């Protein structure tokens, strides 16, 4: 039971430090790691140190930091603005076009940036004023953006994605290559779900066409912004090189397994960064002082992500060393006879409730390992369980009152955030719960 008590302490420390003391998630993860290591008793220093070293050496930690830097750089160069221009040129003339553009753009940006508050701040700063000019109320505009905030966590390479991969119950079962395609399709499903929700909002709450002056001609928008699409498309290169059947061709040319020769988590951010630097070369800083200022602005985010990832990885290693999997087995064995639907509903509700005070990353760090074990014990395939957990945990923008992206959206729209607490639950939180259940029971197709 020692490992289970350590897990409870890990969850409690994160919640108390992050919610009770209102400190950032990086500090909360460090406190959680230290609390976990303490359960190793006299071996706490050695067990904790080994877990910490493994976290520092992990390619997952590198990838998380690299993607943060890439997303920040691409945002600053104006790539997101050009993507939104393309979308608005196609959708803006139609009723609710601004809401649809905000939804699709949030998905596209979320596939790169993943952070809910960043999605709302970046896309919302453009599309919330557009929705207001399309005769939408401030509450409706904030509702759409806050509901879209969590979509980034359901695409590959989000912080939650990395954290769940390092969970002690997941590591022995799944590797990166097992879930990249699964989670990409999951992200697409979540965008499509939000498009359907946007349709309902447009019809029930009223969103008109965009103002003509906000719409660039399609050819002009595409001519100015098409190179930015290459950055998103660049991620296909390492994926195709390491995924069957194209990986067979690459392996034959390299004389070794392509997945081993081309580590996906290392090369994905590198390829995206190279494409971004090429496409956005004219918008890049020109002088050393400008690059130094950019790094100074980004470094706090990199530090927070780095501390969070290393602490989470280290805590997972400690829990694994304490025997969490073996100690949970007797309790989870009882779920073997429970229908997958019942297990999915129960686990989904628990995750959504926990996601209320916590963000996606904190939620996955706190209960992701146990949730994964519970779902797989109920007969749900591991890659499907992985996807369902991310869907439920991604409700960070639509879980009041602790949803930071909701307050960002309300601030941009200039409304009282309390006025969208109930609508965001009805329009986005409950559908996210249901979508996760549908994924878990196999009613929504995902590649394996």
C-alpha positions as CSV (number, residue, x, y, z in Angstrom):
1,X,0.0,0.0,0.0
2,X,3.0,2.3,0.3
3,X,2.9,3.2,-3.4
4,X,-0.8,3.9,-3.3
5,X,-0.3,6.2,-0.3
6,X,2.5,7.9,-2.2
7,X,0.1,8.4,-5.1
8,X,-2.5,10.0,-2.8
9,X,0.2,12.2,-1.4
10,X,1.3,13.2,-4.9
11,X,-2.3,14.1,-5.9
12,X,-2.9,15.9,-2.6
13,X,0.3,17.9,-2.8
14,X,-0.4,19.1,-6.3
15,X,-4.0,20.1,-5.5
16,X,-3.1,21.9,-2.2
17,X,-0.1,23.7,-3.7
18,X,-1.7,24.6,-7.0
19,X,-5.3,25.3,-5.9
20,X,-5.0,26.0,-2.1
21,X,-1.9,28.2,-2.2
22,X,-2.5,29.3,-5.8
23,X,1.1,28.6,-6.8
24,X,2.1,27.6,-10.4
25,X,2.0,24.0,-11.6
26,X,5.8,23.8,-11.7
27,X,6.1,24.4,-8.0
28,X,3.2,22.1,-7.3
29,X,4.9,19.3,-9.3
30,X,8.1,19.7,-7.4
31,X,6.3,19.5,-4.1
32,X,4.4,16.5,-5.4
33,X,7.6,14.8,-6.4
34,X,9.2,15.4,-3.0
35,X,6.2,14.1,-1.2
36,X,6.2,11.0,-3.3
37,X,9.9,10.3,-2.8
38,X,9.5,10.6,0.9
39,X,7.6,7.3,0.9
40,X,10.8,5.5,-0.1
41,X,11.9,6.0,3.5
42,X,15.6,5.6,4.0
43,X,16.1,5.2,0.3
44,X,14.3,8.5,-0.5
45,X,17.4,10.3,-1.6
46,X,18.7,7.5,-3.9
47,X,15.2,6.7,-5.4
48,X,14.4,10.4,-5.9
49,X,17.8,11.1,-7.5
50,X,17.5,8.2,-9.9
51,X,14.0,9.4,-10.9
52,X,15.2,13.0,-11.3
53,X,18.2,12.0,-13.5
54,X,15.9,9.9,-15.8
55,X,13.6,12.9,-16.1
56,X,16.4,15.1,-17.1
57,X,17.7,12.7,-19.7
58,X,14.3,11.9,-21.2
59,X,13.7,12.8,-24.8
60,X,10.1,13.6,-23.8
61,X,11.4,16.5,-21.7
62,X,13.4,17.8,-24.7
63,X,10.4,17.5,-27.0
64,X,8.1,19.4,-24.6
65,X,10.6,22.3,-24.3
66,X,11.3,22.3,-28.0
67,X,7.6,22.5,-28.9
68,X,7.1,25.4,-26.5
69,X,9.9,27.3,-28.2
70,X,8.6,26.5,-31.7
71,X,5.1,27.6,-30.9
72,X,6.2,30.8,-29.3
73,X,8.4,31.7,-32.3
74,X,5.7,30.9,-34.9
75,X,3.2,33.0,-33.0
76,X,5.5,36.0,-32.8
77,X,6.3,35.9,-36.5
78,X,2.6,36.3,-37.5
79,X,2.0,32.7,-38.8
80,X,-1.2,32.4,-36.8
81,X,-2.6,35.6,-38.1
82,X,-2.0,34.4,-41.7
83,X,-3.7,31.1,-41.0
84,X,-6.7,32.8,-39.6
85,X,-6.8,35.1,-42.6
86,X,-7.1,32.1,-44.9
87,X,-9.9,30.6,-42.8
88,X,-11.9,33.8,-42.6
89,X,-11.6,34.4,-46.4
90,X,-13.3,31.0,-46.8
91,X,-15.8,31.1,-44.0
92,X,-16.3,34.8,-43.1
93,X,-19.1,35.5,-45.6
94,X,-21.4,32.9,-44.1
95,X,-23.6,33.2,-41.0
96,X,-21.5,32.3,-38.0
97,X,-18.4,32.3,-40.1
98,X,-16.4,34.0,-37.4
99,X,-17.4,31.3,-34.9
100,X,-16.4,28.6,-37.3
101,X,-13.2,30.3,-38.1
102,X,-12.4,30.7,-34.4
103,X,-13.1,27.0,-33.9
104,X,-11.0,25.7,-36.8
105,X,-8.2,28.1,-36.1
106,X,-8.2,27.1,-32.4
107,X,-7.8,23.5,-33.6
108,X,-5.0,24.4,-36.0
109,X,-3.1,26.5,-33.5
110,X,-3.8,24.0,-30.7
111,X,-2.1,21.3,-32.8
112,X,1.1,23.4,-32.5
113,X,0.8,25.3,-29.3
114,X,-1.4,23.0,-27.1
115,X,-1.7,25.5,-24.2
116,X,-5.4,26.5,-23.5
117,X,-4.7,30.0,-22.3
118,X,-2.4,30.6,-25.3
119,X,-5.1,29.4,-27.7
120,X,-7.6,31.8,-26.3
121,X,-5.3,34.7,-26.1
122,X,-3.9,34.3,-29.6
123,X,-7.0,33.3,-31.5
124,X,-9.4,35.1,-29.3
125,X,-7.6,38.5,-29.7
126,X,-8.5,38.2,-33.4
127,X,-11.8,36.4,-33.5
128,X,-13.6,37.7,-30.5
129,X,-13.7,41.2,-31.9
130,X,-14.8,39.7,-35.3
131,X,-17.6,37.9,-33.6
132,X,-18.7,41.0,-31.8
133,X,-18.8,42.8,-35.2
134,X,-20.8,39.8,-36.5
135,X,-23.6,40.7,-34.1
136,X,-22.6,38.2,-31.5
137,X,-22.8,39.1,-27.8
138,X,-19.7,39.3,-25.7
139,X,-20.9,36.2,-23.7
140,X,-21.3,34.2,-26.9
141,X,-17.8,35.2,-28.2
142,X,-16.2,34.3,-24.9
143,X,-18.2,31.0,-24.7
144,X,-16.9,29.8,-28.1
145,X,-13.2,30.7,-27.3
146,X,-13.2,29.2,-23.8
147,X,-14.8,26.0,-25.1
148,X,-12.1,25.7,-27.7
149,X,-9.3,26.2,-25.3
150,X,-8.8,22.5,-24.4
151,X,-8.6,21.2,-28.0
152,X,-4.8,21.5,-28.1
153,X,-4.3,18.9,-25.4
154,X,-6.0,16.3,-27.6
155,X,-3.4,16.6,-30.3
156,X,0.0,14.8,-30.2
157,X,2.9,16.4,-28.2
158,X,0.9,18.4,-25.7
159,X,2.2,18.5,-22.2
160,X,-0.5,16.2,-21.1
161,X,0.4,13.8,-23.9
162,X,4.0,13.6,-22.6
163,X,2.9,13.3,-19.0
164,X,0.6,10.4,-19.7
165,X,3.3,8.6,-21.7
166,X,5.6,8.7,-18.7
167,X,3.0,7.4,-16.3
168,X,4.2,4.2,-14.6
169,X,1.1,2.3,-15.7
170,X,1.5,3.4,-19.3
171,X,5.3,3.1,-19.9
172,X,5.3,-0.7,-20.0
173,X,2.3,-0.8,-22.4
174,X,2.6,2.0,-24.9
175,X,5.4,3.9,-26.7
176,X,5.2,7.1,-28.6
177,X,4.8,5.4,-32.0
178,X,1.8,3.5,-30.6
179,X,-0.3,6.6,-30.0
180,X,0.8,9.4,-32.3
181,X,-1.7,8.5,-35.1
182,X,-4.4,7.7,-32.5
183,X,-4.1,11.1,-30.7
184,X,-4.0,13.0,-34.0
185,X,-7.3,11.5,-35.1
186,X,-8.6,12.2,-31.6
187,X,-7.8,15.8,-32.0
188,X,-9.6,15.9,-35.4
189,X,-12.7,14.3,-33.7
190,X,-12.6,17.0,-31.0
191,X,-12.4,19.8,-33.6
192,X,-15.3,18.3,-35.5
193,X,-17.3,18.1,-32.2
194,X,-16.6,21.8,-31.6
195,X,-17.7,22.7,-35.2
196,X,-21.1,21.0,-34.5
197,X,-21.3,22.9,-31.2
198,X,-20.5,26.1,-33.0
199,X,-23.4,25.4,-35.4
200,X,-25.7,25.0,-32.4
201,X,-24.4,28.2,-30.8
202,X,-24.8,30.2,-34.1
203,X,-28.4,29.0,-34.4
204,X,-29.4,29.5,-30.8
205,X,-27.4,32.5,-29.7
206,X,-27.0,34.4,-32.9
207,X,-23.7,35.0,-34.8
208,X,-24.0,36.7,-38.2
209,X,-21.6,37.0,-41.1
210,X,-18.2,38.8,-40.6
211,X,-18.0,42.5,-41.5
212,X,-16.8,42.8,-45.1
213,X,-13.7,44.8,-44.0
214,X,-12.5,41.9,-41.9
215,X,-12.5,39.5,-44.9
216,X,-9.6,39.3,-47.3
217,X,-10.2,37.9,-50.8
218,X,-9.5,34.1,-50.8
219,X,-6.8,34.4,-53.4
220,X,-5.1,37.3,-51.6
221,X,-5.2,35.5,-48.2
222,X,-3.9,32.3,-49.7
223,X,-1.2,34.1,-51.7
224,X,0.0,35.8,-48.5
225,X,-0.4,32.8,-46.1
226,X,0.1,29.6,-48.0
227,X,3.7,29.2,-46.9
228,X,2.5,29.0,-43.3
229,X,0.7,25.8,-44.2
230,X,4.0,24.2,-44.9
231,X,5.0,24.5,-41.2
232,X,2.0,22.4,-40.2
233,X,2.6,20.0,-43.1
234,X,6.2,19.5,-42.1
235,X,5.3,17.3,-39.2
236,X,4.3,14.6,-41.8
237,X,7.9,14.0,-42.8
238,X,9.2,12.3,-39.6
239,X,5.8,10.6,-39.1
240,X,5.8,9.1,-42.6
241,X,9.5,8.1,-42.1
242,X,8.7,6.1,-39.0
243,X,5.2,4.8,-39.5
244,X,4.2,1.8,-41.7
245,X,4.1,1.3,-44.6
246,X,6.4,4.1,-45.6
247,X,8.8,3.3,-42.8
248,X,9.6,0.0,-44.5
249,X,11.1,1.9,-47.5
250,X,13.1,4.2,-45.2
251,X,14.3,1.2,-43.1
252,X,15.5,-0.5,-46.2
253,X,17.5,2.5,-47.3
254,X,19.0,3.1,-43.8
255,X,19.8,-0.6,-43.2
256,X,18.2,-0.3,-39.7
257,X,14.8,0.3,-38.2
258,X,13.6,3.7,-39.1
259,X,11.9,4.3,-35.8
260,X,15.2,3.7,-33.9
261,X,17.3,5.8,-36.4
262,X,14.8,8.7,-36.4
263,X,13.5,9.3,-32.9
264,X,10.1,10.9,-33.4
265,X,10.1,13.1,-30.4
266,X,13.5,14.5,-31.3
267,X,12.9,15.2,-35.0
268,X,9.3,16.5,-35.0
269,X,10.1,19.8,-33.3
270,X,13.4,20.1,-35.2
271,X,11.6,19.7,-38.6
272,X,8.9,22.1,-37.6
273,X,11.5,24.6,-36.4
274,X,13.5,24.3,-39.6
275,X,10.3,24.8,-41.7
276,X,9.3,27.8,-39.5
277,X,12.6,29.5,-39.8
278,X,12.6,29.0,-43.6
279,X,9.0,30.2,-44.1
280,X,9.2,33.1,-41.6
281,X,12.8,34.1,-42.2
282,X,11.8,37.7,-43.1
283,X,10.0,38.1,-39.8
284,X,12.7,36.7,-37.6
285,X,14.9,38.9,-35.3
286,X,17.8,40.4,-37.2
287,X,20.2,41.2,-34.4
288,X,21.7,39.4,-31.5
289,X,20.0,41.7,-29.0
290,X,16.6,41.0,-30.6
291,X,17.2,37.2,-30.3
292,X,18.3,37.7,-26.7
293,X,15.1,39.6,-25.9
294,X,13.1,36.9,-27.5
295,X,14.8,34.2,-25.4
296,X,14.3,36.3,-22.4
297,X,10.6,36.4,-23.0
298,X,10.3,32.7,-23.7
299,X,12.6,31.5,-21.0
300,X,10.0,31.7,-18.1
301,X,7.7,29.5,-20.1
302,X,10.5,27.1,-20.9
303,X,11.5,27.0,-17.3
304,X,8.0,26.2,-16.1
305,X,7.5,23.5,-18.7
306,X,10.9,22.0,-17.9
307,X,10.4,21.9,-14.2
308,X,6.9,20.4,-14.7
309,X,8.0,17.7,-17.1
310,X,11.1,16.6,-15.1
311,X,9.2,16.6,-11.8
312,X,6.3,14.6,-13.3
313,X,8.7,12.1,-14.9
314,X,10.7,11.8,-11.7
315,X,7.5,11.2,-9.6
316,X,6.3,8.6,-12.1
317,X,9.7,6.7,-11.8
318,X,9.5,6.9,-8.0
319,X,5.9,5.5,-8.0
320,X,7.0,2.7,-10.3
321,X,10.0,1.9,-8.1
322,X,7.6,1.8,-5.1
323,X,5.5,-0.8,-7.0
324,X,2.4,1.2,-7.8
325,X,1.3,-1.2,-10.6
326,X,1.6,-4.3,-8.4
327,X,-0.2,-2.7,-5.5
328,X,-3.1,-1.4,-7.7
329,X,-3.6,-4.8,-9.4
330,X,-5.8,-6.3,-6.7
331,X,-8.1,-3.3,-6.7
332,X,-8.3,-3.0,-10.5
333,X,-8.9,-6.7,-10.9
334,X,-12.5,-6.1,-9.8
335,X,-13.0,-3.9,-12.9
336,X,-12.4,-6.9,-15.2
337,X,-16.0,-7.9,-15.1
338,X,-17.4,-4.3,-15.4
339,X,-18.8,-3.3,-18.8
340,X,-16.5,-1.0,-20.7
341,X,-19.4,1.6,-20.8
342,X,-19.7,1.7,-17.1
343,X,-16.0,1.9,-16.5
344,X,-15.7,4.7,-19.1
345,X,-18.6,6.7,-17.5
346,X,-17.2,6.4,-14.0
347,X,-13.6,7.2,-14.9
348,X,-14.7,10.0,-17.2
349,X,-16.8,11.7,-14.5
350,X,-13.9,11.4,-12.0
351,X,-11.4,13.0,-14.5
352,X,-13.8,15.8,-15.4
353,X,-14.5,16.6,-11.8
354,X,-10.8,16.6,-11.0
355,X,-10.2,18.9,-14.0
356,X,-12.5,21.5,-12.5
357,X,-9.9,23.0,-10.1
358,X,-6.8,21.7,-12.1
359,X,-5.6,22.3,-15.6
360,X,-5.2,19.5,-18.2
361,X,-1.5,18.9,-17.3
362,X,-2.2,18.8,-13.5
363,X,-5.2,16.5,-14.0
364,X,-3.2,14.0,-16.1
365,X,-0.3,14.1,-13.7
366,X,-2.6,13.5,-10.7
367,X,-4.9,10.7,-11.8
368,X,-3.9,9.7,-15.3
369,X,-1.9,6.6,-14.3
370,X,-4.8,5.2,-12.2
371,X,-7.4,6.1,-14.8
372,X,-5.4,4.3,-17.5
373,X,-5.0,1.2,-15.4
374,X,-8.8,1.2,-14.6
375,X,-9.8,1.5,-18.2
376,X,-7.5,-1.2,-19.5
377,X,-8.6,-3.5,-16.7
378,X,-12.1,-3.1,-17.9
379,X,-11.0,-4.4,-21.3
380,X,-10.6,-1.1,-23.1
381,X,-7.5,-1.2,-25.5
382,X,-4.6,0.8,-24.2
383,X,-4.3,3.3,-27.1
384,X,-8.1,3.9,-26.8
385,X,-7.9,4.4,-23.0
386,X,-5.0,6.8,-23.6
387,X,-7.1,8.9,-26.0
388,X,-10.2,8.9,-23.8
389,X,-8.2,10.2,-20.8
390,X,-6.8,13.1,-22.8
391,X,-10.3,14.0,-24.0
392,X,-11.7,14.1,-20.5
393,X,-8.7,15.9,-19.1
394,X,-8.8,18.5,-21.8
395,X,-11.9,20.2,-20.4
396,X,-9.7,22.9,-18.8
397,X,-11.4,25.8,-20.6
398,X,-14.9,24.6,-19.8
399,X,-14.6,23.6,-16.2
400,X,-15.6,26.6,-14.1
401,X,-14.7,28.1,-11.7
402,X,-11.0,27.0,-12.1
403,X,-10.8,27.4,-15.9
404,X,-8.0,29.9,-16.6
405,X,-8.8,30.1,-20.3
406,X,-12.4,31.1,-19.6
407,X,-11.2,34.2,-17.7
408,X,-8.8,35.1,-20.5
409,X,-11.7,34.9,-23.0
410,X,-14.0,36.9,-20.7
411,X,-11.3,39.5,-20.3
412,X,-10.9,39.9,-24.1
413,X,-14.7,40.1,-24.6
414,X,-15.1,42.5,-21.6
415,X,-17.8,40.4,-19.9
416,X,-18.4,39.0,-16.4
417,X,-17.0,35.5,-16.6
418,X,-19.7,34.1,-14.2
419,X,-22.3,34.7,-17.0
420,X,-20.9,31.9,-19.1
421,X,-20.3,29.3,-16.3
422,X,-23.5,27.4,-17.0
423,X,-23.4,27.8,-20.9
424,X,-19.8,26.5,-21.1
425,X,-20.7,23.4,-19.1
426,X,-23.8,22.7,-21.2
427,X,-22.2,23.4,-24.6
428,X,-18.7,22.1,-24.1
429,X,-18.0,20.2,-20.8
430,X,-20.8,17.6,-21.1
431,X,-20.1,17.0,-24.8
432,X,-16.4,16.4,-24.0
433,X,-17.5,13.9,-21.4
434,X,-19.8,12.1,-23.8
435,X,-17.2,12.1,-26.6
436,X,-14.6,10.5,-24.4
437,X,-17.1,7.8,-23.5
438,X,-17.9,7.2,-27.2
439,X,-14.2,6.9,-27.9
440,X,-13.6,4.5,-25.0
441,X,-16.4,2.1,-26.1
442,X,-15.2,2.2,-29.7
443,X,-18.1,4.1,-31.3
444,X,-15.7,6.7,-32.7
445,X,-13.0,5.2,-34.9
446,X,-9.4,5.7,-33.9
447,X,-6.4,4.1,-35.6
448,X,-4.4,1.6,-33.4
